[in-house]
Amino acid sequence: MECDHLETDPSTTGFLSLANELILDIADLLGTQGDTSRLAQVNQRLQLLFTDQLLSFNIQQENSDALKWAASKNHQKMAGRMIRLGADLNPKVWGPPLHEAAGSGHFDMVQLLLDEGADPEAKNRSNDTAITVALKANNEAMACMLFDKLRTIRGASNALLEASRLKESNFIRYVLEAGVPADSKNPSNSSALDLVVWRDLAPGHDLFKNRFDDDAFKSVTILLEYGADPDRKGRNASILQTVRDNSARHSDPRVRVLLAIAGREELVTKIDTGVLSQGWKRSTGRELDIPRDVLEVILSTPPSRALPRASLKALFPPFVDEACWQGIEEERRAARREAKREARLATERQLNAVIRAFSRYQQSRTGPWSDLVQDLDAGLGEFRRHSRGGPGS
């Protein structure tokens, strides 16, 4: 309503009749972007007239953050206009608009930004690439599109490492099929297999929870199928341990067994006899569901170190190790006994404090408090005998 008033108000008619150049010169004197924005709302003519000025101000003073907003909302015309005005496609402050478009699933906007020169390997303030953002948004199609636009081998390797860290098994296969080495490493010398396995190493007895993780299992299977080396040492590994060794603490029993038997070519002959399937089920509690050709590749890939000889029993431990469980239960019983003992000692200390308090009010055992003190003494003695009665008490 205010805009209609301005258009019919004689005081503004003269202003609106001015040439565009003069109106722009007057707008330069307003001083703030807010004043210019309000003036642009008077009518469509001024809105079109001031759009470039407002966008240029945003580019110069606001680090092109309007482009980030346009990318997230899929406003392609606005984005194209800002790019023509010189917007930064890879700003350091707000983060690349490509990440916003990728995370929001706007394929046309992503294509526009890439065509205009956006860097698909650029990282945002969280140190994520656009591919990582797409994977976190569960958009594998977007991640594949961005992967196909990568310009360097390093970028392709980083895509594999990020997918492995996130355990995105389908995208891992897509990247490996494109020819990226399965043993690609990051600057910290961690491989893709490192990043999958180390994320789920269980501390202490949590190992025996046997938490099944299909994403981790599929990721490890695919990496081994494409030749990932379980016997290399990375930054995450102990100086005396490899990925294979450390996988013994992985929470998924299938991952533990798969990495234990990888490179054991002598097991290939046992695939069709049922021995391998029986050992797998005995160790994991589940059926062996790896395709025969894939399993044969994993078993036949020569290890990079000489593996010690191991019996089937050693390679396929039982799914539930009774000795381990008994040890865990004994530790829990001991902890409960210790907690009870501490509680009894605390009660005994309180009784002692009460007796000392009463004793201060009597001069001898014949005083007025003697009967009560004697009762407390007797009660404390009985409590001590009960406390020393052993676990069954």
Order of alpha helices (4+ residues) and beta strands (2+ residues): alpha-alpha-alpha-alpha-alpha-alpha-alpha-alpha-alpha-alpha-alpha-alpha-alpha-alpha-alpha-alpha-alpha-alpha-alpha-alpha-alpha-alpha
